[in-house]
Amino acid sequence: MDQFKGQPRLPKFAVPKRYDIFLNPDLNSCRFTGSVSIDLDIVETTRFIVLNAAELSINNRSVSFATKSSSKVFEPIKVELVEGDEILVLEFSENLPAGMGVLAIGFEGVLNEKMKGFYRSTYEHNGQKKNMAVTQFEPADARRCFPCWDEPACKATFKITLDVPSELVALSNMPIIEEKVNGHKKTISYQESPIMSTYLVAVVIGLFDYVEDHTSDGIKVRVYCQVGKADQGKFALYVAVKTLELYREYFAVPYSLPKLDMIAIPDFAAGAMENYGLVTYRETALLYDDKHSAAANKQRVATVVAHELAHQWFGNLVTMEWWTHLWLNEGFATWVSYLATDSLFPEWKIWTQFLDESTEGLRLDGLAESHPIEVDINHASEIDEIFDAISYRKGASVIRMLQSYLGAEVFQRSLASYIKRFSCSNAKTEDLWAALEEGSGEPVNKLMNSWTKQKGYPVISVKVKEQKLEFEQSQFLSSGSPGEGQWIVPITLCCGSYDVHKNFLLQNKSETLDINEFLGCSLKEGCNTACTWIKLNVNQSGFYRVKYDEGLAAKLRSAIEKKNLSETDRFGILDDSFALCMARQLSLTSLLTLMGSYQEETEYTVVSNLINISYKVLRIVADARSELLDYVKQFFISLFQYSTERLGWDPKQGESHLDAMLRGEILAALAMLGNDETLNKANKRFHAFLEDRNTPLLPPDLRKAVYVAVMQKVSSSARSGYESLLRVYRETDLSQEKTRILGSLASCTDVDIILEVLYFILSSEVRSQDAVFGLAVSREGRETTWKWLQDNWEHISKTWGSGFLITRFVSAVVSPFASFEKAAEIEEFFATRSKPSIARTLKQSLERVRINAKWVQNVEKEEHLAEAVKELAFGKC
């Protein structure tokens, strides 16, 4: 038996074809019994059958294998569940003959509280707390519900039967074909599914309401939610119906099941899960309340629904062969969700907001501890950690870069051909490249391997020398260290106008371009005004950063002030400059001067990034030059003044979705900067809200900002704002409102209050899925939070350690520090406490601490910073 232990994948001598699963959950005792009959093709003569199982009690006497040809029954002489490897090994006294047979297994399990496998969630109905049973099998947790070949390539059909209390709703991937009521119980049988992977099997049992609609080709679509919340499902229903129709056209393949159910689950670790025909969601990602949800919540619902429905083709119909190719699922679903959302809501400018995805990908991939898009997975415990910004955000960004290079029509046509070819099957990254190569005639495989098989990305340095543009690529690392990678980079550039542009592939370390060849003008003084500026990576379609020489950078600053550049390019110049500043390749003075050029910026995505950058700069200045902190705050307050005056406090009739989102972010920033006028107005509106929860003075888009403002005035001796927010938290049953409050509480500067908040998020009043929202801690609370994490690590590790949420605790608490001593202290604490599921996150977080520490040292030594900051603060620059 030892030969099967410690292996990343199951042996291939038996192939499952069909599962007949029976489950009988007891929602009171939170246990379940079940049985499974698996049609197996024995492809090699063997005495062993090896499949996955974990945290199940196997009824040894129920295990048997019967051949289909002779009906001979084999009973195992040994049944061993190897928990370390999550495998069930069955040993028989003689060889099992090649050919088809049926493996039968009876088992028992516990409806766990870990939000994975077959688990329990809780809800209230008529004032009573009740349990529901839910499955979450991706990546490798179907094995916690029934023994199976729990690998994406082991596709089979599934016939599911459930025994449940007769008053409950029980859903699965397929429609019900038979329901037999017997007293307090009923037995429900579902249609057999098409061929699919185990991680997509789903069951949900509880009390629900629903809203329903149909697509134009007759697919029944329902949104299920807690009783009394059905109206909150209407927006997601609208998005789902329209999106299914759009994907049918785009992929040139119809949706393959007779129905699509989407359901809101009160306890849910991820954002959503694309189970075939039964998509599960956090409430915040599916439900939208006209009166109490913010514009940002509406957008989140639309993009998450579009993402999950993209998976019905990209992931469910065509599935990655192994987790190495996870990005094929997640990168594509992320990219396509923007395509769908843009089609439904063009006024949201969602492709501009896509830059937030790219930035998160660039931020993680700028670490030496990043990983390639395609990453080797050697154990199930390693899979959770790659559901990260590389698989999703870098994945989506390189797809956008490739689509931009190949052209939208060629890309769509090739994609449709890929989906037809691998429908009901499995694919690798190379299969997609082959389809795109075939459709475009371009060397896609060669081009893309440099982006998926190595980690990181390049920074393109560009300078002008004697009428020539000189380009040089090198790996960008946020640490400022030199990297070794080299890429084939699709370069786009324009000069003075978007009509004057050039595209080429940078295949070597460096290349030179004669400016006159495509511009017909000179870069010397007196040059034609048409080429006053040069911008690389036009509209940020490429996954790389750009570093300009001094002269080019000055011209771009001027172009920003004159509004000559698109919002995507204004975003890109700002974001690249911030990254270069962190990597100590650009002074903080230069970054702040550039930020001053955005004084009259109005675009949501650009101002939002200005705000995020200002938060990070403030933390570094506080650590490096605390005497300049008030000046920097004053500069940022003046920087946001234009938007504040334009937007005001109250929503305007017919204003854009983006203005509604920006108002909240700007006011939250001013509150964090300690702007007295903002803090006073916010507190007045909060008191009006406490008197009347429906007051027009505090619409949903303002609430997060006002809650943050309230917490800025809270201290151990002035607790009323904090206690009032806790009261609102306890009274609301809207998840979005609860997470808004949780995300505001620890922004307080009083460490005693912060400690109270941290213990509050560990209490039973906060669902374990939501605790991480409370980790948005002010700089003043860093040390307190680290001490709290150490004191409570055993409890945190036990409660969240089996899922990916544990990684959020590590990154949120560790990453904000900025000293080498603290990095060493943290490393020492985790030396005896780390485990595979947090190893990568811990290394990345420690790397961030050391990057911050180097940045602080750099800013400490920066000459003329004090003069520049004071000039900016008093508006002289």
N, C-alpha and C positions, 0 to 999 in steps of 0.2 A: 504493500500500500504506500510505502514511503516515496515511491517514484512519482506520485501525484501531488506531493506536498511542496509548497513553496514555488509553484508554477504560476506565471501571470495569466495563463489561459487554460481552458479545459482541453483534455485530449480529444482528438477528432474521430474516435472510432464509433461513435453513436451520434446520429443526427436527428433531432426532434422535428416532427412534421405537424403534429396536432396535439393540443392540450384539451382535456375535458376536466374542468375545475369545479369543485363544489366547495362552498364556504358557508359556515354557519357561525356568525359572530354573535356573542352575547354582550350587549351594550351596557349591562349592569355590572357584570363581573370583569368586563374588558378582557375577555379571552375569546379565542375562536378555535373551532375544529374544522378540519377540511380533508379532502381527498383529491388526488389528481391521477388521471390516467393519461399517459403520454404515448402517442404513436411514435415509435422509434425506428429509424432505419439503421441497423447494425451494418456498418460499411467495412469493418475489419473484424475478423474472428477475435473474440476477447473473453476473458473471465471476469472483467470488471466493467461496471458502469459508473462513471464519475460525472456528477452534476453539482450545481450550486444549491446550498441551503444554509441558513444562518438563523440563530435564535428560535429554532423550531424544535419541538419534541417529536421525533419520528416514532411511529408505531411499528416496531420492527416486524411484528407478525403480519402486518398488512402489506409488506413489500413483496412484490412478485414480478416476474417478467414472463409473458406468454407469447410464443411465436405465433404469427398469423397463419403460416403455411400448415403447421402440424398441430396447432393449439397446445403444444407441449408447455407446461408451466415450470419455470425455474424459480427456486426460492434461494435467496442469498444465504451463505454460511456466515457472513459477517456484514454488519451494517455500521459504518463509522462516520460520525459527523465531526469533521475537523474544523473547529471554530476559527482557528487562526487563519485558515485559508478559505473559510466559508464554503467548504465543499462537503458533499455527501458521497462516500465511497462505498459501493456495493460489490462484494466479492462473491462469486459463484463457484461451486465445486467443479463445474466443467465449462468448457467454452460455449458461449452463446453463438448460435449459427448466424451467418450473415443473412440479411433480409429484414423484413418488417416484423415488428412485435409490439406488445403493449406493456409498458412499465406502470405498475400501480403502486401508489404510496399513500398511507394515511398519516395525518400529522395534527399537531396542536400548536397554538402560539398565543402570544399576548398582544392585545391592542396597546401598543406602546405610547409613550408621550414624547417621542423623539422626532416627530414630524417626518418620519421616513418608514418605508415598508408599509405595513397595515397598521394604522395608528388611530388614536382617538383625538377628536377635537371636541370642544365644549361650546354650548350656546345656551341662551336663555329663551324659554317659551312660557308665556303666561307667568312670568316671575320665577319659574323653576329652572334650575341648571340641568341641562341634559347632555348626553354624549352622542356624537355622531361617529361613524367609522369611515375612514378615508384612506386611500392608497396614494403613496408617492414613491415610485419605483426608480426613477432616473437619479443617479446613473446605474446603481447596482444593488437595488433593494427589493426587487421582485422575490428574490431568494428568502426574504424575511416573511413572505406571505405563503409561498408554496415552493416546493423543490422544483428547480427548472434549470435549463441551460441559459444562464443569465448574461448572455453576451449579445451585442447588437447584430452580429452576423448570423446568429442562430434563429432565424425567422421561422415562424410556424403560424397555424391558425389556432384560435382560442374559442372554446365553447364554455360559457360560464353559467353556473346555476347558483343562486343564493337562497338561503333560508333566513328570513328576517321577520321582525315584528310586523303584524299586518297593517298597523296604522302608519308605517314609515314609507318614505319614497326611497327606492333603491335603483341606482343608475349604474350602467356599465358602458363599455365602448359602443355596443350595438343596441338596436331596438329590442324591446321585450317581445317574445313570441308566445309565451304562456305564463299565466299567473294563477296559482292554485292557493286559495285561502283555506286554512285549516285552523279554526279557532283564533287564537292570538298570534298565530304565525302564518306566513305565506311563503310559498316556494316560487321563485321567479326564474324563468329560463330565458336566455337571450340568444338572438341569432348568432350563428358562428361568424367570427370576424374574418376579414381577409388576412393574408399573410402579413405578420408584423413581428417586431422585436418585443421581448418580454418587458422592457422598460416602459412601453407604451400601454400596457394593460392597466385598466383602472376600474375601481369600484367606489361608490360613495353612498352611504346609507344615513338618512336623517329626515327631519321635517323641513320641507321647502315649499316656497311659492315659485312661480315662474312666469315669464312673459315669452311670447312665441311669435315667430314670423316665418316666411318662406322665401328662398331665393327664386329668381325667375325660372330656374330649371327644376323647382320642386323640392329642394333640400329643406327639411324642417329644421329650424334653428330655435333653440330655447336658451334663455338665461335663467338659471336657478339661483335663488338667494334665500336668506332667512325669512320666515313668515313675517309679512308686514313690510318687507323692503322691495317688493316686486318693481315698483316704479323706478327704483334706483338702477334697475337693469336695462332700462329702455335705450339709453345712449349706446351701451355696449352692443345691444342687439342690432341697432341701426348700423353700427360700424361693422359688425360681423357679417351681416347679409351683404352689404356693399363690397366688403373685402373679398368674400368668397367668390363673388361674381367677377371682380377685378382679376383675381388670381387665375380663375378659370381661363380668362382671355390671355393673360400674360404668359402662363406656363403652357397654354394650349392643351391642357389636360383637365377634365372635370374633377371636382372633388369626389373622392371614391367611396364614401359611405352614404347611407340613406338619411342620416341625421347628424346634427352637430349640437351637442349640449355644452354650455359653459356654466361653471358653477363657482360661487364665492364660498371659500372655506375660512372660518374664523381663525384657525391656527394653521399657518402655512409658511414654511421656512423660506421658500424662494418667492419670486414675484408671481410666477404662473408656471404651469406645466402642460405641455402640448399633447397629453394622452389622446390617442386616436379616437375622435368622435366624442370625447368627454374631457374637455379642457378644464383644469382646476386653476383657481386664482386666489390670491390674497384678496380680501374685500377691497382694499385700496386700489387694486389694479383692475377691478371689474365694475364696481358700483359708483354711480355719479348722482349726487343729490343737487338739484337745481339751486336750492336755498343755501346749502352749507358746504358744497365742494368748490374749490378754487379752480381758476383757469388751468393751473398747472396739473391739477388732478384730472381734469377732462382730457388734457393732452396725454397724460400718462395712460389713462384707460385706452385711448385710441391706439397709441403705439404698441402697448402690450398685447392688445387683442390682435392687431395686425401681425405682430411678431409670432404669436402662438399659431395663428391660422396659416402663416407661411410654412410653418413646420409640417402642416398636414401634407404638403408636397415634399418640402425639403427637410427630410428627417424621417417622416413616417412612411411616405410612399417610396422614396429613395433614402436609404439609411446608411450612415457611415459604417465602414467595415469594422473599425475598432476605435477606441476612444482617442487614439492618436489623431484621428480625423474629425474630432468633435467640432472644430472650427467650421467644417463644411455645414454642419447643422446651424450653429449659433451665429457665425459671421454672416451667412446668407440670410438667415431669418431677420437679423438686425438690419441689414441693408435693405431687404425687400419691404420691411415694415415702414421704412421711411418713404419708399416709393408709393406704397398704398396710402399712407397718411397724407402725403403731398397731393395725391389725386383727390382725396375726399375733402381736405381742408387746405387749399392752396394759400389762403390768407395767413396760415401759421408760419409760412417760410421755413418749413421743417428741414429742408436741406441745408439752410444756414445753421439751424440748430444742431444738425448732424456733426458740426465741428466740435461740439462738446464731447461726442463719442470719440472722435479722432484724438482730441486732446488727452482724454483719459488713457487711450491706447498708447500714445506717445509718452505720457508720463510714466506708465509702468514699464514700457519697453526701453526707457532711458536708463534703466537699472542694470547693473552687471548681473544681478540675480533674477533677471527676466528669463523667459524661456521661448523657444521657437513656437510659431503657430502650430506646427506639427511636433508633438512632444511624445517621447516614449513613455508608456504607462506600464509599470511592472507589477502593480498591486492595486486592487480595488480601492484601497484607502487613499491612493494618490489622485484618484479621478476628480474628487470634489474641488481640489485646489486649482484645477485648470478651467473651471467655470469662471473665468476672470476676464479682465479687460483685454487680454491678448486674444483669446478665442472669440469674444464677442466684438470688441471695439476695433482692435487692430485688424481682425478678420474682416469686418464690414468695411473698414477703410481701404484695405488693399483690393477688395472687390470693387469698390467705387473707383479706385485708381485705374484698375484694369478695364472697367466698363468705359471710363472716360477715354482711355487709350484706344480701345477697339471700336468704340462707337455703340450707341444704344441699340440700334436695330440688329446689328451682327451679334451683339451680346445676348439679346433676348432670344433670337432664333436659335443660337447654339445651346442656350440654357434649356429651351423647350425640347431640343433633340436629346440632350443629356437625360432629362427627366423621363422621356419616352423609353430611352435605351435601358435605363437602370430601374425602371418602375417595378415595385414589388421585389426589389433586390438590394444589394449593398454596393457601395462605391468607395473608392479612395480618392484622395486629392488629384492624383495623376489622371484619373478617369475624367474629371471635370476639365482639366487642362487639355486633354486630348480632344474633347468635344469642342472646346473654344478654339483650339488650334485648327481643327478641321473646318470650322465655320468661318474663321477669319483669315486663314492663310498666314497668320503671324506665329512666331516661335514662342507661344505662350508658356510652354513648359520651362524653357530656358530662362525666359524673363521672370517667371514667378517663383522658381525654386529659390532664388536669392532672398525672396521675401517670406517664404514659408518654412524653409529648412534651417535657417540661421536666425538667431535672436537679434534684436536691435534694428536700427535704421540709420541712414546717413544724415549728416548735416552738410549741405552744399555751401561752401564758401565761394563768394563771387566778388571779384574786384575788377576795376578798369585799369588797363595798362596799355598805353600807346594805341588807342583806337581799338583795342581788343578787350573782350570780356573773358576773364580767366575763371574757370570753374574747377573746384577741387572737392572731392567727396572724402569724408572720413566718418567713422562710426561716432554717433553722438552718445555721450554718456553724461548723465546729470552730475556725476562726481567730478567732471572735468578731466578725467583720466583719458588717455588715448585708447581707442578701440581698434579691433583688427578687421572688422567686416568690410566687404565690398559688395555693391549692389548694381543691378542694371536699373537705372533710374529714368523714368519718363519725365524729362524736363520740359516745362512750359514756361515761356516768358513773354512779357509784353513791355512796350516802352512808350510812355507818354499817352497812350491810348489803347483801349482794348482791341482796336482795329489793327494795330501794328503788333503782330505776335509771331512766335516761332516755337515749334515743338521738335525735340530730338531725344534720342536715347543716349544717356551718359553711361558708357559701358566700361570706361577705364577710370583710374584714380583721378585723372584730370583731363581737361579739354579746353580748347581755346576757340572763341567765336569772333569772327570779324564783324564788328558792329555795322559797318557801312553796307555789308552784303544785304542785310534785310531791313535796315532803317533808312539808308540813303542820307544819313546826317552824321554829324560828329559830336562826340561827347565833350569836346573842349569848350571853353568859354565862348559864348556867342552862338552856341549850337541852336539849331531849330527848336522852338519851344515844344514841338511834338514829342521830343524825347527827354523831357525834363526829369523823368523818373524811370527806373527799370524795376519790375516786380517779377520775381520767379515764383513758381508753383501757383500759377494763376487760379484764383478761386479755390485754392487749397485742395486741389483734387489729388495731390500726391502725398504719400505717407513719409514725409521727410521734413527737416527743418532747413532754414536758410540763414546764413550769416553774411551780411553785406559789409563792404568796406565803408569807411567813415563818410566818404562823399556820397555814395549811393544811399546810405541810411539817412543822411540829412535831407536828400531830395524826397525820400519817401515820407519823412515827417511832414514836410511841406505839403505833399500830395494828400496826406491824411487831413490836415487842417483845411485844405481847399475842397475837401470831399470829392477828389478826383478818382478815388479807389472804391471798388465794390465793398459791401460790408464784410464779405468773406475774406477779402484781402486785408482789410483793416484788422480783422480778427487775427489773421495769420501773422502779420508783422508784430502785433502786440504779444501773441503767445510765444512766438519764436524768441523774441527779445527777453521775455521773462525766463524762458528755459535757459537761454545763454547766460543770463545774469546769475541764475542759480548755479550754473556750471562754472562760474567765475571767468567767463569769456567776455563779459560785458559788465561795466561798472553799474552799481546801483544808481549813481547820478544819471547815467545815460538812460536807464530804464525809467526813472521818475520823470525825466525831461520828455521822453517819448510819451508817457502816460498823459503829460500836460497837453499834448497835441489832440487828445480826445475830449477836450473840454465841452465841445458842443455835440458829442456823439448822441444819437437818438435810437440806434438799432438795438433791440433787446439782447441779441446774442453777444454783441460786442460789449455793451455796458455790463452785462452779467459777468463776462470774463474779466473786465476791469475790476469789478467788485471782488471776485474770487482772488485775483492777484493782489489786491490791496490787503486782504486778510493775511495772506502769506507774507507779504512784505512787512506788515506791522509786527508779526511775530519775530521775524529776523531782526528788525530794528530794536525791538524790546530787549532781545538777548544781546545784541551787539553794541548798540549806542542808545541806551534808554533815555539819555538826556535830550535826544532828538525826537522822541516819540510824539510829543504834543504837536510839534511842527508838522510831522508827517501826517498825523491825524487831521490837522487843519487843512493841509494840502488836499487830502482825499475828500474832505467835506466840501471844499470849494469845487473839486473836480465833478462831484455828483450834483452840484447846485442846479445846473442847467436842466437836467432830467427831473429833479425834484420840482422845480418851478413849472416845467411843462406839464407834468402829470398831476401835481397836487395830491391831495388826500382822497378826494371823492371820485368814484368812477364817473366817466362822462358818457352821455347817451351815445350809443353806436360806436364806442371806442373799440380799438382792435384788441384781439385776444392777447397779442404780445405786449401792448401797453398795460393791460390788466396784470400780466405776470411781472412786468418790470417795476410797476409801482411798489409792489410788495417787497421785491428784492432791494430796491433803492432805499426804502424806509428802514428795512432791517439793517442795511449797511450803516445808515446814519445813526441808528440806535446803538449798534456795536461800537461806532466811533465816538459815542458819548455826546452826540449833538443835543444840547439841552432843549431846544425848541421841539425837536422830534420826540424826545422822551416825555416831555410835558403833554404834548398833544395826544400821544399814544395812551398815556395813563388816563386822560379824560375820556377818551373813546372806550377804553377798557371798562371804566366804571359805568358808562352808559350801557355797555354790553352786559355787565353783571345785573343791572336792573331789568334789562329786556334783551333776551337772547336773539330777538329778531330785529334789533335796531339797525337802521340803514347806516349808522355811524361805523359799524364794524363788519363790512362784507367779507366773505371768505378769503378773498385775495389779500386782504390786509392783516388777517389774524396772526399769521406766523410772525410778521414784523412787529405787531403790537405786543404779542406774548414775549418776544425777545426784549422789547423795550421795557416791559413791566419787570422782567428779571434783572435788568441792569440796575434797578433801584432797590432790589431786595438785599437784605443783610440779616444777620442773626437777630439784630435788634429792630428790624423793620420787615417782618415776615408776611405782611398781609397780602401782597401781590402773589407771592408763592402759594399761599394757602388758598387764595381765590382760584388760581389756575388749577390746583389739585381738585378743587370742587367741580370746576367745569369738566375736567378729565373724568371724574367719577360719574357725572350726570349724563354725559353724551354716550350714545351707542354707535356713533359714526367713527369708524376706524381712522378715517383721514383726519378728523379733529383730534383724536387721541395721539396720533403720530406727530401732528403739528405741535402739540403741547410738549410731548416727550422731547422733541428736537429743540425746544426752547429752554427747558428748565436749567440745564447745566451751563448755559451761556452766562450765568451769574458770576460775579467776581468774588463772592464770599465763599471761602473754602469749606466752612461748616455747612452751609446750605448745599454746596456741591456734593459733599459726603452724604447728606440726607437723600439727595436725588439719586445717587448711585445705589444706596440701599433700597430706595423705592423701586428702582427698575429690577431689582432681584426679588421683589415681593410678588405675592400671588395676584396683586392688582394689575400687574403688567404681563400680558401674554408673552411667552418666551420668544416668540417670533419678533416682538417689538422692542425688546430690551436694548438692542444695539442703537436705536434712535436716541436713547438717553446718553450716549457716549460723546455727543457733540459738546465737549467741555472747553471752557475758556482757558486761555493761557495760564491764568492764575491757579487753575485747578489741576494742572498737569501732574504735579508731584503727589497731590492728594489721591488722584485717580490711579497712579502707579502703585501707591501703597495699598489702596483698596483692592486692586487686581491681585496683588501678592497675597493679601490676607484672605481673599475669597477664591483663589485659583482652584482649589480642590472642588468647591461647589460649582464654579463656572465650568470647569472641565467636565464634571459629571453631568451637568444639565445640558450643555451645548456641544460637548466634545465629539459626539458621534456624527455631527453634521457640519456644514460649511460655515455656520454662523459664528463658531468659535474663532475663525480667522478674523472676523470683524472686531472682536474684543482685542485681539493682539495688535492689529494694525492701528485701530483708533487710539489705543492707550500708548503704544510705543512710538509711533511715527512722529508726533509733535516735538519730541525732545531735540536738543541741538548741542550736545556735548559728548566728547569721546568718553569721558568718565561715566556718563549715564549709559552709553552703549555697552560699556564693559560690565556695568552693574546688571543690566538687563540680561546680557548674555550669560552671566554667571547664574542668575536666578533660573533661567530656562535650561541650563546645561543638564539638569537632572529631571526636567519636567516636559521637555519637548516630545512630540510624537509625529509620525509621518504626516498626519492631516494638517499640522500647522508649520511644518519645517520650512516650506518655501516662503510662506507669509512672514515668518519670524525673520528669516534672512533678509527679505526685502525691506521689512520695517527697520531693522538695524542699519541697513545700508542708507535708508532715508535719514536716520539720525546722524550718521557720519557725514552725509552730504550737507545737512543743515549746519553741522559743526564747522565744516570747512567754509561754508558760506558766511557764517557769523565771523570767523577769523578774518576773512577777506574784507568784510564791511567794517570791522574794527579798525583796519589799517587804511581804509580808503581815504585818500586826501581830498580836500575841498568838498566833501560830502555835506558838512555842516552848513557851509555858505550856500550851496545849491538848494538844500532842503529849506532853509530859511527864506530864500528868494521865492521858491515855489509856493511856500505857505503864505507869503504876503503878496502873491500874484505878480511878481516882477519878471517871471519867465513866461 
